[in-house]
């Protein structure tokens, strides 16, 4: 399958206009990450570090090279360096996200073996000059590129023989009131709205989420308080990301598995965490050593 075929794979056609809509502004992820870093604590950092090791099924990154695609806050690049990665490369298409990552780089003492770039996973020349890595990390970013399948293909090409590809992509939910098609419409409305409209949507959606916890006999306050145990993230910042993250695409686990299998026959699935609702599937692929 060629790059163009991958970008237009049938699995990407099941949502109404999943790619960039010229009438809808893209979401400013960098602003969201800047606010997240204001609440970053040692506890959140440790949680993120452990979540990375747990899913990779490793005890450390000692001697491993690490590529952080769509580095966002820079938290996981920071964790990778602290875990002993021999080389860390981080990049993001959002200039404010790059600045966030540079802030984390400064906190770590500006190590020479950690480099940060401003670039796109859709830029073939940029990706080629990156080279290959023992661990390629692309968590929750490739579905926001506007061409998810091409982005996944380019990211997979960065995995060295014997290396790992950690991919997280939004689940495709076809049924129910809040399905992937309706979620796309909400995201478009959010990004077209003035600041006051965005705040109203955040309060309405956040309130509905907390009410659903209450109706299922769960403590909403405890849910928000303990949310940091999920990769060290902050509930309010993820909430804004969920509503606003656009462009937006999604896929089922089977579609993701089939795509990688057809693109890269030397990849095998070694770890999987599925999402039931609109959240992210997490997949870990290992490339054969030879």
C-alpha positions as CSV (number, residue, x, y, z in Angstrom):
1,X,0.0,0.0,0.0
2,X,1.4,3.4,-1.0
3,X,1.5,6.4,1.3
4,X,-1.4,8.0,-0.6
5,X,-3.5,4.8,-0.3
6,X,-2.7,4.7,3.4
7,X,-3.9,8.2,3.9
8,X,-7.2,7.3,2.2
9,X,-7.7,3.9,3.7
10,X,-11.3,2.8,3.9
11,X,-11.1,2.6,7.6
12,X,-10.6,6.3,7.8
13,X,-13.8,7.0,5.8
14,X,-16.4,6.0,8.4
15,X,-16.6,9.4,10.0
16,X,-18.1,12.4,8.2
17,X,-15.2,14.5,7.1
18,X,-12.5,13.2,9.4
19,X,-9.8,15.3,7.9
20,X,-9.1,19.0,8.3
21,X,-12.1,21.2,7.5
22,X,-11.0,24.6,6.2
23,X,-14.0,26.2,8.0
24,X,-13.0,24.8,11.4
25,X,-9.9,26.2,13.3
26,X,-7.5,23.6,14.6
27,X,-7.3,23.1,18.4
28,X,-4.3,24.9,20.1
29,X,-2.8,22.0,22.0
30,X,0.1,24.0,23.2
31,X,-2.0,26.4,25.3
32,X,-3.6,23.3,27.0
33,X,-0.1,21.8,27.8
34,X,1.1,25.1,29.2
35,X,-1.7,25.0,31.7
36,X,-1.0,21.4,32.5
37,X,2.6,22.1,33.3
38,X,1.6,24.6,35.9
39,X,0.1,21.7,37.9
40,X,2.9,19.2,37.3
41,X,4.2,17.6,40.5
42,X,6.7,14.9,41.3
43,X,3.8,12.6,42.0
44,X,2.4,13.1,38.5
45,X,5.8,12.7,37.0
46,X,6.4,9.4,38.8
47,X,2.9,8.1,37.7
48,X,3.8,9.0,34.1
49,X,7.1,7.3,34.3
50,X,5.6,4.1,35.7
51,X,2.8,4.0,33.2
52,X,5.4,4.2,30.4
53,X,7.4,1.3,31.8
54,X,4.4,-0.8,32.6
55,X,3.0,-0.7,29.0
56,X,6.4,-1.1,27.4
57,X,7.0,-4.1,29.7
58,X,10.4,-2.8,30.5
59,X,12.3,-2.1,33.8
60,X,14.1,0.9,32.3
61,X,15.1,2.5,29.0
62,X,18.8,2.1,29.7
63,X,20.6,2.0,26.4
64,X,17.4,2.5,24.3
65,X,16.8,5.4,21.9
66,X,13.4,7.1,22.3
67,X,11.3,9.1,19.8
68,X,8.4,11.1,21.2
69,X,6.1,12.0,18.3
70,X,3.7,14.9,19.2
71,X,5.6,15.5,22.4
72,X,3.0,17.9,23.8
73,X,4.0,18.8,27.3
74,X,7.3,17.0,27.1
75,X,6.5,15.0,30.2
76,X,7.1,11.6,28.6
77,X,10.3,12.7,26.9
78,X,11.4,13.9,30.3
79,X,10.5,10.5,31.8
80,X,12.4,8.7,29.0
81,X,15.5,10.6,29.7
82,X,15.2,10.0,33.4
83,X,14.7,6.3,32.7
84,X,18.2,6.1,31.1
85,X,17.4,6.5,27.4
86,X,20.6,6.8,25.4
87,X,19.0,9.3,23.0
88,X,15.7,11.2,23.1
89,X,14.2,12.9,20.1
90,X,11.1,15.0,20.7
91,X,9.0,16.9,18.1
92,X,5.7,18.5,17.7
93,X,4.0,20.5,14.9
94,X,2.6,22.9,17.6
95,X,5.2,25.6,18.4
96,X,3.8,26.1,22.0
97,X,4.0,22.4,22.6
98,X,7.7,22.6,21.5
99,X,8.2,25.4,24.1
100,X,6.6,23.2,26.8
101,X,9.0,20.4,25.9
102,X,11.9,22.8,25.9
103,X,10.9,23.8,29.5
104,X,11.1,20.2,30.6
105,X,14.4,19.9,28.8
106,X,15.7,22.9,30.9
107,X,14.4,21.3,34.1
108,X,16.5,18.3,33.3
109,X,19.6,20.4,32.8
110,X,19.5,20.7,29.0
111,X,21.1,17.3,28.3
112,X,22.8,17.0,24.9
113,X,21.4,13.6,24.3
114,X,17.9,15.0,24.3
115,X,17.0,17.0,21.2
116,X,13.7,18.9,20.5
117,X,12.4,19.8,17.0
118,X,9.5,21.6,15.5
119,X,8.1,19.4,12.7
120,X,5.3,17.3,11.4
121,X,5.0,13.5,11.3
122,X,3.4,14.1,7.8
123,X,6.6,15.6,6.5
124,X,8.3,12.7,4.8
125,X,11.7,14.3,4.6
126,X,11.6,15.4,8.2
127,X,10.7,11.9,9.3
128,X,13.4,10.3,7.2
129,X,16.1,12.5,8.7
130,X,15.0,11.5,12.2
131,X,16.3,7.9,11.6
132,X,15.1,4.9,13.6
133,X,14.6,4.3,17.3
134,X,14.4,1.5,19.8
135,X,11.1,3.0,21.2
136,X,8.7,5.1,19.1
137,X,6.0,6.7,21.3
138,X,2.9,8.2,19.7
139,X,0.3,8.6,22.3
140,X,-3.0,10.3,21.3
141,X,-1.5,12.6,18.7
142,X,-1.6,10.9,15.2
143,X,-5.5,11.0,15.1
144,X,-5.1,14.9,15.3
145,X,-2.9,15.2,12.2
146,X,-5.7,15.3,9.6
147,X,-4.2,12.2,7.9
148,X,-4.1,9.6,10.6
149,X,-3.2,6.5,8.4
150,X,-0.3,8.3,6.7
151,X,0.9,9.5,10.1
152,X,0.8,6.0,11.5
153,X,2.7,4.7,8.5
154,X,5.4,7.3,8.9
155,X,5.7,6.7,12.7
156,X,6.0,3.0,12.1
157,X,8.9,3.6,9.7
158,X,10.9,5.1,12.6
159,X,11.0,1.8,14.5
160,X,14.4,0.1,14.4
161,X,14.7,-3.6,14.0
162,X,13.9,-5.2,17.4
163,X,12.2,-1.9,18.4
164,X,8.9,-1.1,20.0
165,X,6.0,1.0,18.6
166,X,3.7,2.4,21.3
167,X,0.5,3.7,19.7
168,X,-2.6,5.2,21.2
169,X,-5.6,6.1,18.9
170,X,-9.2,7.1,19.6
171,X,-11.7,4.3,19.5
172,X,-14.3,4.3,16.8
173,X,-17.7,4.2,18.4
174,X,-20.5,3.6,15.9
175,X,-23.6,3.3,18.1
176,X,-25.2,5.3,20.9
177,X,-26.1,9.0,21.3
178,X,-22.4,9.9,21.9
179,X,-20.8,8.1,19.0
180,X,-17.7,9.1,17.0
181,X,-19.7,11.0,14.4
182,X,-21.5,13.1,16.9
183,X,-18.3,13.7,18.8
184,X,-16.7,15.1,15.6
185,X,-19.6,17.5,15.3
186,X,-19.1,18.6,18.9
187,X,-15.4,19.2,18.3
188,X,-16.1,21.3,15.2
189,X,-18.7,23.4,17.2
190,X,-16.3,23.9,20.0
191,X,-13.5,25.2,17.8
192,X,-15.8,27.5,15.9
193,X,-17.2,29.0,19.2
194,X,-16.0,32.1,21.0
195,X,-14.2,31.7,24.3
196,X,-17.5,32.0,26.3
197,X,-19.0,29.3,24.2
198,X,-16.1,27.0,24.8
199,X,-16.3,27.5,28.5
200,X,-20.0,26.6,28.5
201,X,-19.3,23.5,26.5
202,X,-16.6,22.4,28.9
203,X,-18.8,22.9,31.9
204,X,-21.7,21.1,30.3
205,X,-19.6,18.1,29.2
206,X,-17.6,18.0,32.5
207,X,-20.8,18.2,34.5
208,X,-22.4,15.4,32.5
209,X,-19.3,13.2,33.0
210,X,-19.4,13.7,36.8
211,X,-23.2,13.1,36.9
212,X,-22.7,9.8,35.1
213,X,-20.2,8.8,37.8
214,X,-22.7,9.7,40.5
215,X,-25.5,7.7,38.7
216,X,-23.2,4.7,38.6
217,X,-22.7,5.0,42.4
218,X,-19.1,6.3,42.1
219,X,-17.7,9.3,43.9
220,X,-17.2,12.1,41.3
221,X,-14.8,14.1,43.6
222,X,-12.7,11.0,44.1
223,X,-12.7,10.3,40.4
224,X,-11.3,13.8,39.6
225,X,-8.8,13.6,42.6
226,X,-7.5,10.2,41.5
227,X,-7.4,10.9,37.8
228,X,-3.7,11.8,38.0
229,X,-3.1,8.1,38.5
230,X,-3.8,7.7,34.7
231,X,-0.4,8.6,33.2
232,X,0.0,11.5,35.5
233,X,-2.6,13.6,33.6
234,X,-4.9,16.3,34.9
235,X,-8.7,15.8,34.4
236,X,-9.5,19.4,33.6
237,X,-6.8,19.6,30.9
238,X,-7.8,16.3,29.4
239,X,-11.4,17.4,29.4
240,X,-10.5,20.4,27.2
241,X,-8.4,18.2,25.0
242,X,-11.3,15.7,24.6
243,X,-13.8,18.4,23.5
244,X,-11.4,20.5,21.5
245,X,-8.9,18.2,19.9
246,X,-9.3,18.7,16.2
247,X,-8.7,17.5,13.5
248,X,-10.1,14.2,14.7
249,X,-10.1,10.6,13.5
250,X,-10.5,7.3,15.1
251,X,-10.3,3.5,14.4
252,X,-11.3,0.2,15.9
253,X,-8.6,-2.1,17.3
254,X,-9.1,-4.4,14.4
255,X,-8.6,-1.6,11.9
256,X,-5.4,-0.6,13.6
257,X,-4.1,-4.1,13.8
258,X,-5.0,-4.8,10.2
259,X,-3.4,-1.6,9.0
260,X,-0.1,-2.3,10.7
261,X,-0.1,-6.0,9.6
262,X,-0.6,-5.0,6.0
263,X,1.9,-2.1,6.1
264,X,4.6,-3.9,8.2
265,X,4.6,-7.7,8.1
266,X,7.6,-7.6,10.5
267,X,5.5,-6.1,13.3
268,X,3.7,-8.2,15.9
269,X,1.3,-7.0,18.6
270,X,2.8,-7.6,22.1
271,X,0.5,-5.5,24.4
272,X,-3.0,-4.1,24.1
273,X,-5.4,-2.0,26.2
274,X,-8.8,-1.4,24.5
275,X,-11.2,1.5,25.1
276,X,-14.9,0.9,25.4
277,X,-16.1,4.4,24.8
278,X,-14.5,7.3,23.0
279,X,-11.2,6.9,24.7
280,X,-7.9,5.7,23.3
281,X,-6.9,2.2,22.4
282,X,-3.3,1.5,23.4
283,X,-1.3,-0.9,21.2
284,X,2.3,-2.0,21.5
285,X,4.0,-3.5,18.5
286,X,7.4,-5.1,18.3
287,X,9.4,-5.2,15.1
288,X,11.3,-8.3,14.3
289,X,15.1,-8.0,14.9
290,X,16.0,-9.2,11.4
